[in-house]
Amino acid sequence: MAAWTLTEEQWEALDKIRFGTTDKTVFRNATIILMSAVGRSKFSIAHDLGCSPATVDNIRKHYRQHGATGLQPRKPPGRTSAATPAYRQALREAVTTPPQTWATASAFGRWLV
């Protein structure tokens, strides 16, 4: 990997981010970039910060692509919901209906009586 160079403004911005956050991930990510700029290897950075070398690579890549916003943690998208609008409506009605009315009004009432 080529040597990292940061301008004085970039260095100051990263320091401001690093010391202006309470998020440990943002602090770590900014520290990774600053340590990279002084010539530290990804392996020594990973060792000192307790993360993997792949994490250092990922943070460097995100910083190159997105700048300071690339230091923010990204939430994985997760699986999309399989609940249809009709199901959600039925669930909403079931939750808001008093249990006593379900015993007489539902199809299952014959087993509850």
C-alpha positions as CSV (number, residue, x, y, z in Angstrom):
1,M,0.0,0.0,0.0
2,A,1.2,3.5,-0.8
3,A,2.1,5.8,2.1
4,W,-0.7,7.8,3.5
5,T,-0.5,11.5,3.5
6,L,-2.9,13.8,5.3
7,T,-3.0,17.6,5.1
8,E,-3.0,19.6,8.2
9,E,-6.7,20.3,7.8
10,Q,-7.4,16.5,7.4
11,W,-5.4,15.7,10.5
12,E,-7.2,18.4,12.5
13,A,-10.6,17.2,11.3
14,L,-9.8,13.6,12.3
15,D,-8.6,14.7,15.7
16,K,-11.8,16.7,16.1
17,I,-13.8,13.7,15.2
18,R,-11.8,11.4,17.4
19,F,-12.0,13.6,20.5
20,G,-15.5,14.8,19.9
21,T,-17.3,11.5,19.8
22,T,-18.4,9.1,22.5
23,D,-18.7,6.2,20.0
24,K,-15.8,3.9,20.5
25,T,-16.0,2.6,16.9
26,V,-15.7,6.1,15.4
27,F,-12.7,6.8,17.8
28,R,-11.0,3.6,16.7
29,N,-11.7,4.3,13.0
30,A,-10.2,7.8,13.2
31,T,-7.2,6.5,15.1
32,I,-6.7,3.9,12.3
33,I,-6.4,6.6,9.7
34,L,-4.1,8.8,11.9
35,M,-1.9,5.8,12.6
36,S,-1.8,5.0,8.9
37,A,-0.7,8.5,8.1
38,V,2.4,8.2,10.3
39,G,3.5,5.1,8.5
40,R,2.3,2.3,10.8
41,S,1.5,-1.1,9.1
42,K,-1.9,-2.5,9.2
43,F,-0.7,-5.4,11.3
44,S,0.8,-3.1,14.0
45,I,-2.3,-1.0,14.0
46,A,-4.6,-4.0,14.3
47,H,-2.5,-5.4,17.1
48,D,-2.5,-2.1,19.1
49,L,-6.2,-1.5,18.6
50,G,-7.4,-5.0,19.1
51,C,-9.0,-5.4,15.7
52,S,-8.2,-7.5,12.6
53,P,-6.0,-6.4,9.7
54,A,-9.0,-6.7,7.5
55,T,-10.8,-4.1,9.7
56,V,-7.9,-1.7,9.1
57,D,-8.2,-2.4,5.3
58,N,-11.9,-1.8,5.4
59,I,-11.6,1.5,7.4
60,R,-8.9,2.8,5.1
61,K,-11.0,1.9,2.0
62,H,-14.1,3.6,3.4
63,Y,-12.1,6.7,4.3
64,R,-10.6,6.9,0.8
65,Q,-14.1,6.5,-0.7
66,H,-16.2,8.6,1.6
67,G,-13.9,10.8,3.7
68,A,-14.8,11.4,7.3
69,T,-18.3,10.1,6.8
70,G,-16.7,6.7,6.0
71,L,-15.6,6.5,9.6
72,Q,-19.2,6.1,10.9
73,P,-20.2,2.5,11.6
74,R,-22.6,1.1,9.1
75,K,-25.6,-1.0,10.2
76,P,-26.0,-4.2,8.2
77,P,-29.2,-4.2,6.1
78,G,-30.5,-7.4,7.6
79,R,-33.3,-9.5,6.2
80,T,-36.4,-7.9,4.7
81,S,-39.7,-8.5,6.5
82,A,-42.0,-11.2,5.2
83,A,-45.0,-9.6,6.9
84,T,-47.6,-8.4,4.5
85,P,-49.7,-5.3,5.1
86,A,-52.7,-7.6,5.7
87,Y,-50.8,-9.6,8.3
88,R,-49.6,-6.4,10.0
89,Q,-53.2,-5.1,10.1
90,A,-54.5,-8.4,11.6
91,L,-51.7,-8.4,14.2
92,R,-52.5,-4.8,15.1
93,E,-56.2,-5.7,15.6
94,A,-55.3,-8.8,17.6
95,V,-53.1,-6.8,20.0
96,T,-55.6,-4.1,20.5
97,T,-58.6,-6.3,21.0
98,P,-59.4,-7.4,24.6
99,P,-58.9,-11.1,25.2
100,Q,-62.5,-11.6,26.4
101,T,-63.9,-10.8,23.0
102,W,-61.7,-13.3,21.2
103,A,-63.2,-16.2,23.2
104,T,-66.7,-15.5,21.7
105,A,-65.9,-13.8,18.5
106,S,-63.1,-15.8,17.0
107,A,-63.2,-19.2,15.2
108,F,-61.3,-20.6,18.1
109,G,-64.0,-19.6,20.6
110,R,-65.7,-23.0,20.4
111,W,-62.5,-24.6,22.1
112,L,-62.2,-21.9,24.7
113,V,-65.8,-22.1,26.0
